[in-house]
Amino acid sequence: WSQSSRLGPAEDFWVRLPESPKQRCRGRPPRPPSAESQGSRRPPRLPTLGRSRSNSRGSDRNENQDRNQDVHSVSRHSFSRHSVSRHSVSSQGARPKKQRRPASQQQRTREEQKEWTTPPLRELIPGEVRSKVLGLAGKGSALIIEMLWSTSAYLPAHNGGLKYKEVASNLKELMEGRISRGFPLPVLTIDEPVPIKKRVAGIYDRYSEWERSFGLVASNSSYSYAAPSRVGAFEVHLVQGSWDAQLCAAGPLPKDQTHRGPPVSGSLGILCSACALRHSESAPSQKEQRMSSEQAKEYEKQMQQQHSLLHSKLWTRRWPGLRFLVGRIGAILIRPVPDVARPVSMRKVDFKKRSSPLLERFNFAFSRKAISLPPDPVQAIRQELAALDCPAAKGWFITVDEGPEILCRCGGGSHRLEVAQVLGILQSLGFDDSAFHSFCLAQKGSWKGQGVNEFIAHFLKLEMQHTLDQKQEEHARETSRRKAQEELAYQHLNMTQQGHLTEQDEICKEYKKSFEDSHAEAERIYVTLCLFLVRRLPSHGFDLRRLDSGEATAEEAAQVVAEALKLNDERRQKWSGWYQEVESWKRNDSEEELAIFESILSQRPDIAEMLAYKENEEQRLEQDIQSFELKMHQAYPKPEFYQGRINNLKDTFLRLLADYNQTVAGEASR
């Protein structure tokens, strides 16, 4: 246990400290051991300067733990024990130091209990000092630093209290902004000697258990008859009324025991004074008695000003570790969690009735077109000759004056048409070109000045009648085939149009009905979400039977959530002061502040549990709400699915329409 494990004042209504014979005669100076006792006991071994004078194994462990702390360099001559009374104890015949054996389990248990067998708080703090501390604190909470340095030239290491002032200033700086019961905790100092009327009992520091056992000179006395001194004190007192004994780290107790008294901090955590006394060797074994009403009132009055000694340099001979000290202060000062049910992370979730997105409909409209028929053979020749006509378009007329190669001349007389050009047209249409060449040589003279179309028609009728009949039959068959194809394509397209229009209407009706059914399912999921949010609130007291059975509408569920949010806000207002108080003990994210806050959480698991729950709760809430919203979104039909079905009908109709247009244009394969 650390230096803060000094027991509180002996209050008759909650703890009774046993009184040893040494304490009963505290006002008289201790007598040296008698010869009989010297003969029956191991002769005392005088300690040397600069070496620990503890004869306990636990002290060696404590010394190793404190090596890393800042050790004060004050000379201990003012507390010298090399007085006449000390040297009167003979050291002759002292046996040589033997090697220590490993401590047994029973010895280790006794070492752990040794911290509870040390004198109570009244040895370290006289009544005058305690009255001064309580008077300076007043009715509120306060951190009070009692420091007393020497101005004597024999103690140059005190240096006018420079180290004392520096440590106190650093502690004040660390305490800035910390809140206790909604107000900053004042840090006060006592840097003047406190007048003490009665003789002060000697203080045996943590390394003087050997001297205490033999009643030798106390640590703060120069010699046996000298008055004890408080020079070198750097005592940190905490006066507060916010700590609850139920926060005791001892945990649940048997039915015949209760948590009582101011806080006592040590290796087991922060214990109440009653549990601290139970851990001592001198703890009363009898069953605790219930307090009377007068004792309960007196106990409540005493708990309004709980006095704790957090650090004593007179006892530890060490400067305090400020980070751990501030963490210990925070663990004591931060109030217990409010006695009302905790607020939870909640927020309002609206349910909006979705309107179904409109589907893009296709009209499937088309018009019947005139079929493109193949031309008559004679008409085809005329079209080809017309294409060869001059820009004036005055027609071609047979001529005999230009020679046998020229068949005709245009009506304007400026253009000529050769026989070879006409032969190419006849040959492309499947007629015999050699027969036409012979016909031109024989009949050209008699057709002078007549039109070339009549000349060629006479040739076809006279020389190519059989071939012409075949061509006309082929033309008739092709015309009939194209008309039949157009009729078939038109009827197929028309039937497809009517079927697709009907199917498109069915798809739209199915989509609308599915959306309406999905809206009811989404509303049911929303009611389940509201039920989940309300049940997150502990001890809400709402009637959730309609929500649980699924009979409630979205409006009813939203109303219950609104009432739960109102109740949660009322609780949050009651908890806001507590959260603000906790957050004030972590001023920023620096390494020092994090170390202090971690020290607080390690001593106050109730705070750590609440902060961990609050940190993870908001993230879990958003994840749960998003999960419900995703389910509501998935409950609705996907318009892309129904629109895709309509698009498939559209693509099928457009392919048939393209085939029909190709058939009408005469481009379909034969």
C-alpha atoms as one frame of an Amber mdcrd trajectory, in Angstrom:
protein
   0.000   0.000   0.000   1.127   3.512  -0.766   1.399   6.481   1.488  -2.324
   7.189   1.072  -3.297   4.126   3.069  -3.431   5.876   6.419  -6.679   5.168
   8.140  -9.176   7.922   8.782  -9.938   9.421  12.183 -11.353   7.019  14.686
 -15.066   7.728  14.531 -16.956   5.802  17.207 -20.055   5.476  15.048 -18.388
   3.572  12.225 -14.973   2.278  13.225 -13.169   1.573  16.464  -9.403   1.459
  16.392  -7.758  -0.687  19.053  -5.474   1.111  21.423  -2.121  -0.415  22.149
  -0.254   0.212  25.402   2.195   2.316  23.434  -0.617   4.558  22.227  -2.097
   4.891  25.724   1.159   6.371  27.003   1.823   8.424  23.881   2.286  11.575
  25.941   5.293  10.106  27.792   8.664   9.585  26.126   9.422   5.986  25.241
  11.634   4.071  27.597  14.593   2.044  26.360  14.256  -1.727  26.449  15.029
  -3.370  29.762  17.879  -5.779  30.355  15.439  -8.665  30.503  14.004  -7.782
  27.172  17.474  -7.373  25.754  18.385 -10.788  26.973  15.316 -12.381  25.548
  15.360 -10.572  22.228  17.816 -10.026  19.465  19.945  -6.966  20.312  19.054
  -3.965  18.202  21.347  -3.030  15.316  21.953   0.684  14.915  21.136   1.977
  11.418  23.555   3.995   9.344  22.868   7.144   7.320  21.893   6.778   3.700
  20.566   3.253   4.270  17.049   2.036   4.856  16.422   1.336   8.529  13.518
  -1.015   7.934  13.800  -4.525   9.214  10.896  -5.816   7.129  10.964  -7.573
   3.825   8.040  -5.474   2.659  10.079  -2.313   3.092  12.713  -3.566   0.661
   9.999  -4.097  -1.887   8.569  -0.613  -1.312  12.021   0.914  -1.591  12.582
  -0.735  -4.969   9.217   0.554  -6.153  10.073   4.109  -5.149  13.522   4.281
  -6.716  12.154   5.821  -9.893  10.401   8.605  -7.993  11.914  12.002  -7.419
  13.857  11.710  -4.157  14.171  14.785  -2.022  17.755  15.804  -1.321  17.088
  17.368   2.080  19.639  16.408   4.676  18.154  14.357   7.456  20.301  15.889
  10.190  17.274  17.760  11.465  15.640  14.380  12.083  18.800  12.765  13.396
  18.272   9.846  15.718  21.851   9.673  16.926  20.921  11.043  20.319  22.060
  10.080  23.773  19.035   7.919  24.362  19.630   6.020  21.150  23.321   5.363
  21.869  22.420   4.238  25.372  21.114   1.051  23.783  24.020  -1.350  23.641
  24.893  -2.854  20.301  27.519  -5.263  21.654  27.015  -8.878  20.949  25.017
  -8.244  17.781  25.000 -11.305  15.630  26.241 -11.042  12.058  23.622 -10.524
   9.364  22.445 -13.782   7.862  21.238 -14.337   4.362  17.472 -13.967   4.268
  15.373 -16.912   3.353  12.472 -16.627   0.879   9.346 -15.460   2.639   6.704
 -18.072   3.182   3.076 -17.626   2.154   2.119 -16.745   5.730   4.923 -14.183
   5.937   3.895 -12.597   2.636   0.322 -12.323   3.895   1.564 -10.574   6.995
   3.642  -8.198   4.875   0.549  -7.279   2.854  -1.350  -6.596   6.067   1.491
  -4.591   7.581   0.337  -1.396   5.941  -2.893  -1.643   7.954  -1.108  -2.067
  11.286   0.607   1.338  11.043  -0.695   4.099  13.294  -3.869   5.866  12.264
  -4.116   9.260  10.643  -3.876  11.131  13.902  -0.181  10.222  14.168   0.595
  11.838  10.799  -1.787  14.768  11.247  -2.267  16.374  14.649  -5.709  17.646
  15.514  -4.639  21.256  14.992  -3.471  20.498  11.453  -6.666  18.631  10.666
  -8.767  21.506  12.017  -6.728  23.922   9.914  -7.281  21.837   6.791 -11.019
  21.480   7.361 -11.397  25.158   8.204  -9.506  26.194   5.098 -11.662  23.944
   2.912 -14.867  25.358   4.384 -18.068  23.635   3.371 -16.906  22.732  -0.119
 -14.271  20.502  -1.655 -10.635  21.513  -1.746  -7.188  20.112  -2.350  -4.870
  21.454   0.338  -1.099  21.241   0.234   0.651  21.534   3.579   4.322  22.294
   3.049   6.929  23.367   5.555  10.543  23.828   4.604  13.428  24.839   6.818
  15.082  28.246   6.699  18.047  27.065   8.705  21.506  27.233   7.232  22.026
  23.660   8.420  19.589  22.486   5.742  20.856  24.117   2.538  19.075  21.548
   0.386  15.724  23.140   1.246  16.908  26.197  -0.704  14.174  28.456   0.558
  11.458  25.960  -0.347  12.228  26.090  -4.077  11.458  22.414  -4.643   8.340
  22.646  -2.478   7.003  25.586  -4.454   7.848  23.962  -7.781   6.032  20.716
  -6.991   3.033  22.619  -5.610   2.935  24.827  -8.719   3.049  21.789 -10.998
   0.237  20.158  -9.053  -1.873  23.334  -9.301  -1.265  23.467 -13.022  -2.348
  19.845 -13.436  -5.525  20.520 -11.456  -6.623  23.486 -13.590  -9.968  22.873
 -15.279 -10.828  19.771 -13.249 -14.424  19.806 -12.079 -15.897  18.526  -8.850
 -19.673  18.784  -8.390 -19.892  21.222 -11.269 -17.222  23.626  -9.992 -13.441
  23.775 -10.376 -11.634  22.183  -7.468  -9.704  24.857  -5.531  -6.085  24.071
  -4.718  -4.982  25.798  -1.503  -1.659  25.810   0.316  -0.547  25.989   3.926
   3.027  27.254   3.922   3.170  28.533   7.494   3.698  26.411  10.621   0.440
  25.480  12.304   0.556  26.245  16.057   0.182  23.017  17.967  -0.714  23.312
  21.631  -0.330  19.734  22.727   2.776  17.672  22.415   2.824  16.069  18.973
   3.279  12.364  18.840   6.319  11.209  16.982   6.023  10.043  13.399   7.761
   6.835  12.411   8.205   6.903   8.623   7.775   3.870   6.408  11.406   2.872
   6.912  11.325   3.056  10.740   9.386  -0.029  11.737  12.422  -1.317  13.683
  12.542   1.884  15.746   8.773   1.737  16.261   8.977  -1.811  17.541  11.502
  -0.882  20.239  10.015   2.518  21.033  13.109   4.412  19.903  13.364   7.994
  18.669  10.664   8.956  16.148  11.594  10.017  12.641  10.672  13.660  13.210
  12.566  14.061  16.499  16.235  14.920  16.916  16.573  13.123  20.246  14.374
  11.296  22.678  13.210  14.309  24.691  13.039  16.760  21.784   9.626  17.928
  20.574   8.646  16.348  17.244   8.905  18.637  14.218   6.919  18.904  10.968
   9.766  20.494   9.029  10.048  18.804   5.643   6.320  18.201   5.361   4.702
  18.108   1.931   1.321  16.660   2.812  -1.495  16.554   0.259  -4.944  16.635
   1.861  -8.248  16.163   0.074 -11.483  17.384   1.623 -14.626  16.438  -0.264
 -18.115  15.097   0.188 -18.777  13.422  -3.141 -17.188  10.002  -2.606 -19.619
   7.193  -1.900 -18.455   4.289   0.233 -20.308   1.932  -2.090 -17.532   2.564
  -4.648 -15.181   0.600  -2.423 -12.939  -1.676  -4.470 -13.494  -4.515  -1.996
 -16.710  -5.330  -3.828 -19.744  -7.097  -2.334 -19.554  -7.890   1.365 -21.231
 -10.471   3.581 -24.616  -9.576   4.966 -23.182  -8.679   8.358 -20.753  -6.086
   6.897 -21.227  -2.726   5.166 -19.118  -0.151   3.352 -18.544   2.959   5.462
 -16.212   5.843   5.895 -13.945   8.094   3.813 -11.800   6.685   0.992  -8.462
   5.000   1.619  -6.319   4.303  -1.430  -3.784   1.519  -1.632  -2.597  -1.522
  -3.535  -6.105  -3.022  -3.521  -7.593   0.156  -4.985  -9.700   2.728  -3.227
 -11.350   1.162  -0.201 -13.733   2.588   2.312 -12.250   3.060   5.765 -14.283
   0.179   7.178 -12.847  -2.264   4.606  -9.391  -0.810   5.147  -9.739  -1.576
   8.842 -10.891  -5.126   8.070  -7.635  -5.723   6.194  -5.567  -4.772   9.228
  -4.295  -7.276  11.755  -6.096  -5.354  14.460  -9.478  -5.476  12.763 -12.293
  -6.333  15.163 -13.573  -9.834  14.692 -16.945  -9.217  16.234 -20.028  -8.770
  14.091 -20.786  -5.205  13.014 -23.789  -3.578  14.607 -26.320  -1.452  12.824
 -26.115   2.277  13.488 -28.788   3.982  15.466 -30.637   6.968  14.029 -28.390
   9.401  15.932 -25.304   7.591  14.725 -26.628   7.615  11.157 -27.167  11.371
  11.312 -23.711  11.890  12.721 -22.289   9.634  10.011 -24.004  11.624   7.252
 -22.671  14.837   8.778 -19.147  13.488   8.892 -19.368  12.274   5.275 -20.126
  15.816   4.126 -16.474  16.636   4.890 -14.398  13.562   4.189 -10.753  14.143
   4.933  -8.151  11.971   3.203  -4.381  12.182   3.295  -3.272  11.403  -0.244
   0.454  11.873   0.235   2.736  12.348   3.214   6.362  13.210   2.664   6.956
  12.929   6.398   6.041   9.251   6.175   7.208   8.293   2.664  10.306  10.533
   2.476   9.396  10.895  -1.208   7.904  13.555  -3.446   4.539  12.570  -4.904
   4.145  11.176  -8.392   1.892  13.912  -9.781   0.204  11.919 -12.547  -0.802
   9.118 -10.223  -1.756  11.613  -7.525  -4.072  13.543  -9.865  -5.539  10.269
 -11.080  -6.202   9.256  -7.491  -7.874  12.621  -6.811 -10.092  12.212  -9.852
 -11.060   8.668  -8.904 -12.202   9.949  -5.507 -13.844  13.212  -6.585 -15.818
  12.040  -9.586 -19.264  11.297  -8.287 -20.897   7.898  -8.679 -23.035   7.468
 -11.733 -26.435   9.140 -11.270 -29.082   7.042  -9.582 -31.485   7.528 -12.502
 -31.506   5.182 -15.462 -28.795   6.069 -17.927 -29.646   7.785 -21.212 -29.009
   5.887 -24.400 -28.178   6.866 -27.939 -31.490   7.434 -29.699 -32.680   9.486
 -32.613 -35.880   9.988 -34.501 -36.384   7.941 -37.655 -39.114   9.163 -39.984
 -41.238   6.882 -42.105 -42.207   8.420 -45.429 -44.716   6.735 -47.677 -42.905
   6.206 -50.939 -44.611   6.755 -54.264 -43.883   4.190 -56.928 -41.523   5.467
 -59.629 -43.250   5.679 -63.018 -42.357   3.122 -65.641 -41.517   4.295 -69.142
 -44.237   2.939 -71.425 -43.820   2.299 -75.158 -46.677   3.022 -77.575 -45.856
   0.256 -80.128 -47.297   2.422 -82.945 -46.579   1.851 -86.689 -48.214   2.503
 -90.090 -48.642   0.245 -93.111 -46.526   1.204 -96.081 -46.902   0.691 -99.875
 -44.857  -2.192-101.153 -42.062  -1.568-103.636 -42.730  -3.701-106.837 -40.170
  -4.585-109.577 -40.539  -2.585-112.901 -41.913  -4.040-116.235 -39.078  -5.065
-118.690 -40.123  -2.536-121.343 -40.585   0.082-118.702 -37.136  -0.780-117.321
 -35.549  -0.125-120.756 -37.330   3.210-120.963 -36.136   4.159-117.494 -32.553
   3.302-118.461 -32.763   5.342-121.664 -34.311   8.252-119.751 -31.370   8.124
-117.437 -29.079   8.564-120.476 -31.077  11.542-121.843 -29.485  14.990-122.103
 -30.072  17.634-119.404 -32.735  19.241-121.599 -34.758  15.960-121.473 -36.166
  16.334-125.024 -35.976  12.574-125.786 -33.978  10.444-128.256 -34.738  10.198
-131.993 -33.368   7.773-134.636 -30.777   9.246-137.011 -29.029   7.819-140.080
 -26.731  10.722-140.843 -24.173  10.037-138.089 -23.045   6.572-139.233 -23.843
   3.060-138.057 -22.344   3.514-134.549 -24.768   6.344-133.648 -28.320   5.180
-133.025 -30.093   8.432-132.215 -29.743  12.129-131.367 -31.448  14.150-128.654
 -34.305  16.499-129.448 -31.982  19.504-129.074 -29.472  17.996-131.485 -26.470
  18.467-129.241 -26.221  14.918-127.762 -25.857  11.501-129.410 -26.623   7.966
-128.178 -24.429   5.157-129.510 -25.648   1.696-130.410 -23.184   0.166-127.951
 -24.855   1.984-125.028 -28.261   0.562-125.943 -26.738  -2.890-126.354 -25.384
  -2.671-122.762 -28.870  -1.885-121.436 -30.479  -4.792-123.295 -27.744  -7.165
-122.224 -28.193  -6.218-118.537 -31.915  -7.030-118.790 -31.273 -10.478-120.316
 -31.940  -9.754-124.031 -29.791 -10.807-127.016 -27.590  -7.854-127.994 -26.412
  -9.396-131.300 -29.987  -9.598-132.574 -30.501  -5.910-131.768 -27.313  -4.990
-133.651 -28.579  -6.807-136.756 -32.019  -5.209-136.336 -30.462  -1.745-136.274
 -28.554  -2.316-139.507 -31.674  -3.566-141.262 -34.432  -1.282-139.855 -32.648
   1.907-138.844 -33.198   3.708-142.143 -36.973   3.258-142.064 -37.218   4.682
-138.498 -35.428   7.941-139.157 -36.737  10.749-136.962 -38.884   8.438-134.768
 -38.497   7.867-131.060 -35.994   5.324-129.789 -38.474   3.853-127.268 -40.870
   2.856-130.053 -37.919   1.514-132.064 -36.820  -0.748-129.204 -40.397  -1.820
-128.402 -40.837  -2.845-132.051 -37.586  -4.817-131.807 -38.710  -6.644-128.682
 -42.102  -7.476-130.177 -40.681  -8.571-133.487 -37.445 -10.304-132.513 -37.707
 -11.004-128.742 -41.367 -11.827-128.099 -40.647 -15.140-126.421 -38.009 -13.635
-124.227 -40.279 -10.705-123.425 -43.086 -13.051-122.376 -40.733 -14.859-120.031
 -39.612 -11.590-118.502 -43.169 -10.458-117.926 -44.093 -13.762-116.270 -41.131
 -13.444-113.956 -42.209  -9.895-113.170 -45.709 -11.030-112.264 -44.434 -13.791
-109.987 -42.044 -11.427-108.191 -44.826  -8.924-107.695 -47.125 -11.549-106.158
 -44.344 -12.836-103.910 -43.562  -9.402-102.563 -47.200  -8.643-101.836 -47.587
 -11.936 -99.966 -44.459 -11.228 -97.897 -45.695  -7.767 -97.018 -49.081  -9.090
 -95.960 -47.527 -11.784 -93.761 -45.100  -9.329 -92.137 -47.898  -6.842 -91.536
 -50.196  -9.356 -89.882 -47.370 -10.642 -87.636 -46.394  -7.113 -86.633 -50.004
  -6.158 -85.964 -50.597  -9.171 -83.723 -47.326  -8.519 -81.896 -48.365  -4.918
 -81.316 -51.632  -5.902 -79.686 -49.996  -8.593 -77.532 -47.205  -6.303 -76.363
 -49.646  -3.541 -75.453 -51.652  -5.991 -73.327 -48.535  -7.431 -71.683 -47.205
  -3.946 -70.955 -50.427  -3.058 -69.162 -50.180  -6.260 -67.104 -46.581  -5.441
 -66.122 -47.587  -1.976 -64.921 -50.500  -3.360 -62.889 -48.268  -6.033 -61.356
 -45.667  -3.413 -60.440 -48.255  -1.198 -58.777 -49.723  -4.046 -56.736 -46.286
  -5.268 -55.685 -45.364  -1.750 -54.564 -48.510  -1.440 -52.453 -47.864  -4.805
 -50.797 -44.228  -3.869 -50.199 -45.278  -0.609 -48.576 -47.217  -2.569 -45.947
 -44.155  -4.761 -45.355 -41.903  -1.679 -45.039 -44.309  -0.172 -42.514 -44.174
  -3.386 -40.479 -40.357  -3.213 -40.501 -40.535   0.428 -39.387 -42.753  -0.536
 -36.438 -40.167  -3.177 -35.515 -37.462  -0.500 -35.693 -39.444   1.758 -33.343
 -39.910  -1.158 -30.966 -36.156  -1.772 -31.049 -35.399   1.899 -30.280 -37.816
   2.091 -27.341 -36.552  -1.162 -25.832 -33.038   0.292 -25.794 -34.250   2.698
 -23.124 -34.053   0.980 -19.721 -37.006   1.240 -17.344 -39.131   3.126 -19.866
 -42.554   1.962 -18.621 -44.302   2.199 -22.025 -47.003  -0.208 -23.202 -45.465
  -1.938 -26.237 -48.017  -4.694 -26.777 -49.446  -3.247 -30.009 -45.973  -2.661
 -31.387 -44.881  -6.139 -30.391 -47.900  -7.794 -32.025 -47.517  -5.775 -35.237
 -50.968  -4.174 -34.952 -49.626  -0.636 -34.535 -49.385   1.715 -37.475 -46.346
   3.761 -38.363 -47.919   6.853 -36.780 -48.532   5.052 -33.476 -44.974   3.700
 -33.416 -43.525   7.134 -34.161 -45.549   8.622 -31.287 -44.133   6.050 -28.836
 -40.605   6.825 -30.038 -41.247  10.555 -29.539 -42.293   9.926 -25.927 -39.215
   7.742 -25.394 -36.986  10.485 -26.800 -38.527  12.976 -24.408 -37.855  10.684
 -21.448 -34.328  10.038 -22.715 -33.646  13.795 -23.001 -34.768  14.292 -19.403
 -32.342  11.610 -18.292 -29.578  13.060 -20.443 -29.956  16.432 -18.725 -29.480
  14.726 -15.371 -26.441  12.859 -16.651 -24.886  15.763 -18.558 -23.287  17.215
 -15.435 -21.717  13.868 -14.609 -20.356  13.408 -18.133 -19.029  16.987 -18.088
 -17.319  16.295 -14.782 -15.708  13.122 -16.136 -14.576  14.807 -19.354 -12.908
  17.613 -17.387 -10.370  15.085 -16.118  -9.162  14.519 -19.657  -8.396  17.999
 -20.876  -6.723  16.942 -24.138  -5.164  13.946 -25.857  -1.623  14.544 -24.662
   0.392  11.690 -23.193   0.198  13.183 -19.716  -3.574  13.643 -19.788  -4.098
  10.150 -21.172  -1.946   8.697 -18.385  -3.971  10.572 -15.756  -7.277   9.496
 -17.250  -6.161   5.870 -17.563  -5.200   5.992 -13.889  -8.709   7.197 -13.038
 -10.369   4.479 -15.118  -8.194   1.788 -13.552  -9.432   2.834 -10.092 -13.032
   3.517 -11.119 -14.292   0.629 -13.263 -17.812   2.074 -13.130 -16.622   5.132
 -15.092 -14.685   2.994 -17.554 -17.762   0.841 -18.161 -20.029   3.813 -18.810
 -17.587   5.540 -21.159 -16.939   2.345 -23.106 -20.685   1.766 -23.424 -21.294
   5.351 -24.551 -18.487   5.241 -27.117 -19.623   2.007 -28.723 -23.363   2.661
 -28.380 -23.591   5.449 -30.967 -21.768   3.412 -33.584 -23.910   0.349 -32.911
 -27.079   2.462 -33.069 -26.264   3.811 -36.529 -25.392   0.333 -37.747 -28.698
  -1.058 -36.464 -30.746   1.786 -37.964 -28.997   1.382 -41.304 -29.761  -2.334
 -41.173 -33.488  -1.647 -40.668 -33.506   1.022 -43.377 -31.847  -1.406 -45.766
 -34.546  -3.982 -45.035 -37.259  -1.381 -45.690 -35.595  -0.421 -48.959 -35.270
  -4.044 -50.026 -38.937  -4.667 -49.238 -39.988  -2.446 -52.162 -39.929  -3.890
 -55.694 -37.154  -2.824 -57.973 -38.552  -0.710 -60.831 -35.553  -1.715 -62.943
 -36.876  -5.277 -63.063 -40.280  -4.268 -64.426 -38.816  -1.632 -66.703 -36.503
  -4.278 -68.102 -39.462  -6.465 -68.995 -41.073  -3.558 -70.864 -37.799  -2.854
 -72.632 -37.643  -6.469 -73.786 -41.102  -6.079 -75.363 -39.942  -2.878 -76.999
 -36.832  -4.519 -78.454 -38.851  -7.448 -79.827 -41.356  -5.107 -81.498 -38.631
  -2.942 -83.010 -36.955  -5.995 -84.559 -40.267  -7.066 -86.135 -40.869  -3.522
 -87.375 -37.438  -3.458 -88.987 -38.201  -6.760 -90.733 -41.514  -5.359 -91.995
 -39.864  -2.225 -93.374 -37.280  -4.376 -95.094 -40.043  -6.509 -96.607 -41.911
  -3.438 -97.857 -38.752  -2.066 -99.416 -38.287  -5.324-101.330 -34.960  -6.121
 -99.659 -36.087  -9.424 -98.104 -34.192 -12.472 -99.248 -35.943 -14.650-101.838
